[in-house]
């Protein structure tokens, strides 16, 4: 996957193309990639891009999306930088230079950006532990224990967070408390725009205009067992596609409309295609004490089978558009 970078610096237009520019061009990057990279690196708190191995498909984080917060205070002061990167690219990685065992910084940052953390269910708060938890959580629907996929060790296939919500959260954050150190629990991302571009135009049109019955998992019950929602919509502010998806909450068949069933079938087939395995986040991004923020409509994500039962992420889902002013 290539990332399109556009320079808005007038001075750059008057500079001659040097050897580094020619090297960038030969690698399939824009001519001003090296210049932009050095410019971004000059800002305090912005980290260099991670080194990417070529044996596996890794996600190349865009310039200006990797940061380091040396303290809680400096991290909150950088909130506008984070907000801009999140709005522009849909992904931000913040390496914390301080201990935050309760993940309070993640909540504080979300609120500092002018957003609102959402509760996960009628019995669970804004923070959700993504970790091996065989005892499950209490469901407000039944009063019994419910077991979330995020509390198991199996693969969790492609999905967007809160796809079963009447108003899915636009963003989510993950504080990586303890990554899987035994080679499992690999976190992959897939840009929704790439997926939609692979669909037939007729399928896109159908998904834009069809409401499906979506089952709410017991552990996330908030008063309704099912809701109606479209899998695909368009952001009125940007014109970009916004996807909501989680296969196991759809009915079988998904609809009484054959065209809608065909569109969902095509979507499922694309996600089952090994060539659509997405991109793995680099290990020096998805590592201990990093906060990952993502636009929940721009990316699908998944994780492979967990090998290390100590793997522990803490998640927050939130509404609102991060403020850049």
C-alpha positions in Angstrom: 0.0 0.0 0.0 1.4 3.4 -0.9 0.6 6.6 1.0 0.1 9.7 -0.9 2.0 12.7 0.5 1.4 16.2 -0.6 3.8 19.0 0.3 2.3 22.4 0.9 5.6 24.2 1.5 6.2 26.8 -1.3 10.0 26.9 -0.6 10.2 23.2 -1.6 9.2 24.1 -5.2 12.4 26.1 -5.7 14.8 23.4 -4.5 16.6 21.1 -7.0 15.9 17.4 -6.9 18.9 15.7 -5.1 20.1 12.1 -4.9 17.8 11.3 -2.0 14.8 12.4 -4.1 15.9 10.2 -6.9 16.2 7.3 -4.5 12.7 8.0 -3.1 11.3 8.1 -6.6 12.9 4.7 -7.5 11.3 3.3 -4.4 7.9 4.4 -5.5 7.7 7.4 -3.1 7.0 11.0 -3.9 10.0 13.1 -4.9 9.8 15.2 -1.7 9.5 12.3 0.7 12.9 12.7 2.2 12.4 16.4 2.7 9.0 15.8 4.4 10.5 13.1 6.5 13.3 15.4 7.8 10.8 18.2 8.3 8.5 16.1 10.4 11.4 14.7 12.4 12.4 18.3 13.4 9.3 18.8 15.5 9.7 17.8 19.2 7.8 14.7 20.2 7.3 13.3 16.7 9.1 10.0 16.2 10.9 8.8 13.1 9.0 6.2 11.1 9.6 2.6 12.2 11.9 0.4 10.3 9.8 -1.9 8.1 10.9 -5.4 7.3 9.9 -6.8 3.9 9.2 -10.4 4.8 5.7 -9.6 5.8 3.2 -6.9 4.8 3.6 -4.2 7.3 1.5 -1.0 7.5 3.5 2.1 6.7 2.3 4.7 9.2 2.1 8.1 7.5 4.6 10.8 8.4 3.6 12.8 11.5 1.5 10.0 13.1 4.1 8.6 15.5 4.7 10.5 18.7 6.4 10.3 22.1 4.9 11.9 25.2 7.7 12.2 27.8 5.2 13.1 30.5 1.5 13.2 31.1 1.5 17.0 30.9 3.5 17.1 27.7 1.2 14.5 26.1 -1.9 16.5 26.9 -0.2 19.7 25.6 0.3 17.8 22.3 -3.4 17.0 21.9 -3.8 19.3 18.9 -1.0 17.5 17.0 -2.7 14.2 17.8 -6.1 15.5 16.8 -4.8 16.8 13.5 -3.1 13.5 12.7 -6.1 11.5 13.7 -8.5 13.5 11.5 -6.1 13.6 8.6 -4.8 10.0 8.6 -7.2 8.1 10.9 -4.4 6.6 12.9 -2.0 7.9 15.7 0.6 6.0 17.8 1.8 7.7 21.0 4.7 6.1 22.9 4.3 7.0 26.6 7.5 7.9 28.5 5.8 7.4 31.9 3.9 4.7 33.8 0.1 4.6 33.4 -1.0 1.3 34.8 -4.7 2.4 34.9 -4.7 3.9 31.4 -6.0 7.2 32.8 -4.0 9.2 30.3 -5.9 7.7 27.4 -9.2 8.8 28.9 -7.8 12.3 29.8 -6.5 12.7 26.3 -9.8 11.8 24.7 -11.6 14.4 26.8 -8.8 17.0 26.2 -9.4 16.6 22.5 -13.0 17.5 23.0 -14.4 14.0 22.6 -16.7 11.9 24.8 -15.8 8.4 25.9 -18.7 6.0 25.6 -19.6 3.1 28.0 -19.2 -0.4 26.7 -22.5 -1.7 28.1 -25.0 -1.2 30.8 -22.7 -2.8 33.3 -19.2 -1.8 32.0 -17.6 1.6 31.9 -15.5 3.5 29.4 -12.4 1.3 29.8 -12.6 -2.3 28.6 -9.8 -4.8 29.2 -8.9 -6.7 26.1 -7.3 -9.7 27.6 -7.8 -13.4 28.5 -10.7 -13.4 30.8 -12.5 -16.8 30.9 -14.9 -15.7 33.6 -16.4 -13.1 31.2 -18.5 -10.1 32.4 -22.1 -9.8 33.7 -24.6 -9.1 31.0 -27.4 -6.6 31.7 -29.6 -8.6 29.3 -29.6 -11.9 31.2 -27.9 -11.2 34.5 -25.6 -14.1 33.7 -22.0 -14.1 32.6 -21.3 -13.3 28.9 -18.1 -14.1 27.1 -16.7 -11.5 24.6 -14.3 -12.5 21.8 -12.0 -9.9 23.2 -11.7 -12.0 26.3 -10.8 -15.2 24.4 -7.6 -16.4 22.8 -8.9 -17.3 19.3 -8.6 -15.2 16.2 -10.9 -12.2 16.1 -11.7 -11.7 12.4 -12.1 -8.4 10.5 -14.4 -5.9 12.2 -15.0 -2.4 13.2 -15.6 -1.6 16.9 -19.2 -1.2 18.1 -20.7 -2.2 14.8 -23.8 -3.3 16.8 -24.3 0.2 18.2 -27.2 2.4 16.9 -24.6 5.1 16.7 -21.2 3.4 16.3 -18.3 5.2 18.0 -16.3 7.2 15.4 -13.0 6.5 17.1 -11.3 4.1 19.5 -8.1 4.0 21.5 -6.0 1.1 22.7 -3.4 1.4 25.5 -1.0 -1.5 25.0 -0.3 -2.7 28.5 1.3 -6.0 27.6 1.6 -7.2 24.0 1.7 -10.9 23.1 5.4 -11.8 23.5 5.0 -15.3 22.2 4.4 -14.5 18.6 0.6 -14.4 18.6 -2.0 -11.6 18.9 -0.8 -9.9 15.8 -2.8 -6.7 15.1 -3.6 -6.0 11.5 -5.4 -3.1 9.8 -7.2 -2.8 6.5 -8.2 0.6 5.1 -12.0 0.6 4.5 -11.6 2.7 1.3 -9.4 0.0 -0.2 -12.0 -2.7 0.6 -14.9 -0.6 -0.8 -12.9 0.1 -4.0 -12.7 -3.7 -4.6 -16.5 -4.1 -4.5 -18.7 -4.0 -7.6 -20.4 -0.6 -8.0 -23.8 -2.3 -7.7 -22.8 -3.8 -4.4 -21.6 -0.4 -3.1 -24.9 1.1 -4.1 -26.8 -1.7 -2.4 -24.9 -1.4 0.9 -25.4 2.3 0.9 -29.1 1.9 0.7 -29.9 -1.2 2.8 -30.5 -1.4 6.5 -29.7 -4.8 8.1 -30.8 -6.3 11.4 -27.7 -6.5 13.6 -27.5 -8.6 16.8 -26.1 -6.9 19.9 -23.7 -9.3 21.7 -24.9 -10.0 25.3 -21.8 -8.5 26.9 -22.5 -5.2 25.2 -26.3 -5.0 25.8 -27.6 -1.5 26.4 -31.3 -2.2 26.3 -31.8 -3.6 22.8 -31.1 -7.1 21.6 -31.0 -6.0 17.9 -30.7 -2.8 16.0 -31.0 -1.7 12.4 -28.1 -0.2 10.6 -26.3 0.2 7.2 -22.9 -1.4 6.7 -21.8 1.5 4.5 -22.4 5.2 4.5 -20.7 8.4 3.4 -19.2 11.1 5.6 -21.1 14.3 4.7 -18.1 16.4 5.6 -15.4 14.6 3.6 -17.3 12.4 1.1 -15.3 9.4 2.3 -16.9 6.0 2.8 -17.6 4.9 6.4 -17.8 1.2 7.1 -19.3 -0.7 10.0 -18.8 -4.5 9.9 -18.7 -7.6 12.0 -19.8 -10.8 10.3 -21.1 -12.6 13.3 -23.7 -10.0 14.2 -25.5 -10.3 10.8 -28.4 -12.7 10.4 -28.2 -15.7 8.1 -29.2 -14.8 5.5 -28.4 -11.1 6.2 -31.5 -9.8 4.4 -34.7 -10.7 2.6 -33.4 -8.9 -0.4 -31.3 -11.1 -2.7 -29.3 -8.1 -3.9 -28.3 -7.2 -0.4 -27.3 -10.8 0.4 -25.2 -10.9 -2.8 -23.5 -7.6 -1.7 -22.7 -9.0 1.8 -21.5 -12.2 0.3 -19.1 -10.3 -2.0 -17.8 -8.3 1.0 -17.3 -11.5 3.0 -15.5 -13.1 0.1 -13.1 -10.2 -0.2 -12.2 -10.4 3.5 -11.7 -14.1 3.2 -9.2 -13.5 0.4 -5.6 -14.1 1.6 -4.5 -11.2 -0.6 -6.7 -9.0 1.6 -4.9 -10.1 4.8 -4.3 -6.4 5.6 -1.2 -4.9 7.0 0.5 -5.8 10.3 1.4 -2.9 12.6 5.2 -2.9 13.1 6.5 -4.3 16.4 8.1 -1.0 17.3 4.6 0.6 17.1 2.4 -2.1 18.6 4.5 -2.4 21.7 4.2 -1.9 25.5 3.0 1.4 26.8 1.9 2.8 23.4 -1.5 4.4 22.9 -3.0 3.7 19.5 -5.8 6.0 18.3 -7.8 5.0 15.2 -10.7 6.2 13.1 -13.2 3.4 13.5 -14.8 4.1 10.1 -11.5 4.3 8.0 -10.0 1.0 9.1 -11.1 -2.5 9.8 -8.9 -4.4 12.2 -8.4 -7.9 13.4 -6.0 -10.0 15.6 -4.5 -13.4 15.1 -4.8 -16.2 17.7 -3.2 -15.3 21.0 -0.3 -17.3 22.3 0.5 -15.2 25.4 -2.4 -15.2 27.8 -0.9 -12.2 29.5 -1.6 -10.0 26.4 -3.4 -7.0 27.7 -4.8 -4.0 25.9 -7.2 -1.4 27.4 -9.7 0.1 25.1 -11.8 3.2 25.0 -14.4 4.0 22.4 -15.3 7.7 21.8 -17.6 10.0 20.0 -17.0 13.5 18.6 -14.5 15.0 16.2 -11.0 15.8 17.8 -10.5 19.5 18.0 -7.4 21.0 16.4 -7.9 24.6 17.7 
